[in-house]
Amino acid sequence: MHNDEPSAAERQEAARIRRRWITLGEVLAVIGVLISALALWNSYAERRSNEAERTAEKAEKGTVSRILLLKASGDGKRLTLAPRDAEQIIRGQTILFPSPLDTKVDAVVAPRIEADWVKRAVKKAHDLGRKAPEAVGDARMPVAITTTFDSGNATLAETAIYDIGYKESGGGLFGGTEIALRGLSLVERVSPAKAHARLDAIWTARGP
């Protein structure tokens, strides 16, 4: 009579095969969990990176530039003043000449320097004995300019001493009847409280 019952050896082999499949399945399950965890971590890291970039971008956009540097352009009769930083907006300016020249100008409507303002100051300097420069080239007049300007979401004020470059022409008793403005050059930045004294010191040091 034929016996269909598996032998003990066959049963052991079948058990070993089942164990191998179970072990392989467990390994695949662990690999699947690791892949899912890695994908989750990558997604989290990417979100954190994007958030950091957005935060840095907002911080950069919100950074207030507290340094103002003026640039000037004109045709000799007027120097139009503007910030070199296009995101800064000038609200108003006060232009102070050295004390002996007794001149102060508020340029509220449009930031500018008029040739007539400089002409009055130059004439006063001549009256005080300050001679017109004889050397070839432009003359210079130190002024303290206080500017109120917007930068970002802040309204700031800065005071700096600039040289106005100009040229006298026309002869006459006082060494010049016409003033042609050439440009503007930064001398130094200064605190508002010390601006007048520093301006006068520069004027005096340059001599007659």
C-alpha positions as CSV (number, residue, x, y, z in Angstrom):
1,M,0.0,0.0,0.0
2,H,1.4,3.4,-1.1
3,N,1.8,5.9,1.8
4,D,1.0,9.6,0.9
5,E,2.1,10.9,4.2
6,P,5.3,13.1,3.9
7,S,8.3,11.8,5.6
8,A,9.9,13.5,8.5
9,A,12.7,14.8,6.3
10,E,10.1,16.3,3.8
11,R,8.3,18.0,6.7
12,Q,11.6,19.5,8.0
13,E,12.5,20.7,4.5
14,A,9.0,22.3,4.1
15,A,9.4,24.0,7.5
16,R,12.8,25.4,6.5
17,I,11.3,26.8,3.3
18,R,8.4,28.4,5.3
19,R,10.9,30.0,7.7
20,R,13.0,31.3,4.8
21,W,9.9,33.0,3.3
22,I,8.9,34.4,6.6
23,T,12.4,35.8,7.2
24,L,12.4,37.3,3.6
25,G,9.0,38.9,4.2
26,E,10.2,40.4,7.5
27,V,13.3,41.9,5.8
28,L,11.2,43.3,3.0
29,A,8.8,44.8,5.6
30,V,11.7,46.4,7.4
31,I,13.1,47.8,4.2
32,G,9.7,49.2,3.4
33,V,9.5,50.9,6.8
34,L,13.0,52.3,6.3
35,I,12.2,53.7,2.8
36,S,9.0,55.3,4.2
37,A,10.9,56.8,7.1
38,L,13.6,58.1,4.8
39,A,11.0,59.6,2.4
40,L,9.3,61.2,5.4
41,W,12.6,62.7,6.7
42,N,13.5,64.0,3.2
43,S,10.1,65.7,3.0
44,Y,10.5,67.2,6.5
45,A,14.0,68.4,5.7
46,E,12.9,70.0,2.4
47,R,10.1,71.8,4.2
48,R,12.5,73.1,6.8
49,S,14.9,74.2,4.1
50,N,12.1,76.0,2.2
51,E,10.9,77.7,5.4
52,A,14.5,78.8,6.2
53,E,14.9,80.2,2.8
54,R,11.6,82.1,3.0
55,T,12.6,83.4,6.5
56,A,15.9,84.6,5.2
57,E,14.3,86.2,2.2
58,K,11.8,88.0,4.4
59,A,14.6,89.1,6.7
60,E,16.6,90.4,3.8
61,K,13.7,92.3,2.4
62,G,13.0,93.8,5.8
63,T,16.5,94.8,6.5
64,V,16.8,98.6,6.9
65,S,19.6,100.3,5.1
66,R,20.7,103.0,7.5
67,I,23.5,104.3,5.3
68,L,22.5,107.0,2.8
69,L,24.8,108.0,-0.1
70,L,23.7,110.8,-2.3
71,K,24.3,111.2,-6.0
72,A,23.9,114.5,-7.9
73,S,23.1,115.3,-11.5
74,G,22.4,118.7,-13.1
75,D,23.1,121.3,-15.8
76,G,25.1,123.7,-13.7
77,K,22.2,125.7,-12.4
78,R,20.9,123.0,-10.2
79,L,22.1,119.7,-8.7
80,T,19.3,117.2,-8.3
81,L,20.0,114.9,-5.3
82,A,18.9,111.3,-5.1
83,P,19.9,108.2,-3.1
84,R,22.2,105.7,-4.8
85,D,20.0,103.0,-3.3
86,A,16.8,103.0,-5.3
87,E,14.8,101.6,-2.4
88,Q,15.5,104.7,-0.3
89,I,13.1,107.7,-0.6
90,I,14.1,111.2,0.5
91,R,11.4,113.1,2.4
92,G,13.3,116.3,3.0
93,Q,16.8,117.9,3.4
94,T,18.4,120.7,5.3
95,I,21.6,122.2,3.7
96,L,23.8,124.1,6.1
97,F,26.7,126.2,5.0
98,P,29.6,127.3,7.2
99,S,28.6,129.7,10.0
100,P,30.5,132.7,8.5
101,L,28.4,132.4,5.4
102,D,25.1,132.5,7.4
103,T,23.2,130.3,4.9
104,K,20.8,127.5,5.6
105,V,18.3,126.0,3.1
106,D,15.4,123.6,3.6
107,A,14.9,121.6,0.4
108,V,11.5,120.1,1.3
109,V,9.8,119.9,-2.1
110,A,12.6,118.4,-4.1
111,P,16.1,117.3,-2.9
112,R,18.4,119.7,-4.7
113,I,21.1,122.4,-4.6
114,E,20.5,125.6,-6.5
115,A,23.4,127.6,-8.0
116,D,21.9,130.7,-6.5
117,W,22.3,129.3,-3.0
118,V,25.9,128.6,-3.6
119,K,26.4,132.0,-5.3
120,R,25.1,133.9,-2.2
121,A,27.5,131.9,0.0
122,V,30.4,132.5,-2.3
123,K,29.7,136.2,-2.4
124,K,29.6,136.3,1.4
125,A,32.9,134.5,1.5
126,H,34.4,137.1,-0.8
127,D,33.1,139.8,1.4
128,L,34.8,138.2,4.3
129,G,38.1,138.1,2.4
130,R,38.0,134.5,1.2
131,K,39.5,134.8,-2.2
132,A,38.4,132.9,-5.3
133,P,40.6,130.0,-6.2
134,E,43.2,130.8,-8.8
135,A,44.2,127.2,-9.6
136,V,42.9,125.5,-12.6
137,G,39.9,123.3,-11.8
138,D,36.8,123.4,-9.7
139,A,36.3,125.2,-6.4
140,R,34.6,123.5,-3.5
141,M,32.2,124.6,-0.8
142,P,31.7,122.3,2.3
143,V,28.1,121.9,3.4
144,A,26.4,119.7,6.0
145,I,23.3,118.0,4.6
146,T,20.8,116.4,6.9
147,T,18.5,114.1,5.1
148,T,15.3,112.5,6.2
149,F,14.6,109.3,4.2
150,D,12.5,106.2,4.1
151,S,14.3,102.8,4.0
152,G,12.2,99.7,4.2
153,N,9.5,100.3,6.8
154,A,11.6,102.9,8.8
155,T,12.0,106.6,8.5
156,L,15.5,107.7,9.3
157,A,17.7,110.8,9.3
158,E,21.4,111.1,8.5
159,T,23.8,114.0,8.5
160,A,27.0,114.1,6.4
161,I,29.4,116.7,5.2
162,Y,29.7,117.1,1.4
163,D,31.8,119.2,-0.9
164,I,29.9,121.1,-3.6
165,G,32.0,121.4,-6.7
166,Y,31.5,124.6,-8.6
167,K,33.1,127.0,-11.1
168,E,33.1,130.8,-11.0
169,S,33.0,132.8,-14.1
170,G,32.3,136.4,-15.4
171,G,35.0,138.4,-13.5
172,G,33.8,141.3,-11.6
173,L,34.7,143.0,-8.3
174,F,34.2,139.9,-6.2
175,G,36.0,137.5,-8.4
176,G,33.0,135.9,-10.1
177,T,29.4,136.7,-10.9
178,E,28.2,133.3,-12.1
179,I,28.3,129.9,-10.5
180,A,28.1,126.7,-12.4
181,L,27.6,123.6,-10.2
182,R,29.8,120.6,-11.0
183,G,28.8,117.9,-8.6
184,L,28.8,116.6,-5.0
185,S,31.4,114.7,-3.1
186,L,31.1,113.0,0.3
187,V,33.6,114.3,2.9
188,E,32.6,112.5,6.0
189,R,29.6,111.4,8.0
190,V,28.9,113.2,11.3
191,S,26.4,113.3,14.1
192,P,23.8,116.1,13.9
193,A,25.0,117.6,17.2
194,K,28.6,118.0,15.9
195,A,27.8,118.8,12.3
196,H,27.9,122.6,12.6
197,A,31.2,122.6,14.5
198,R,32.8,120.1,12.2
199,L,31.7,122.0,9.1
200,D,33.2,125.2,10.5
201,A,36.4,123.5,11.3
202,I,36.8,122.2,7.8
203,W,36.0,125.7,6.4
204,T,38.6,127.3,8.7
205,A,41.2,124.7,8.0
206,R,41.1,125.3,4.2
207,G,42.0,128.9,4.8
208,P,41.6,132.0,2.7
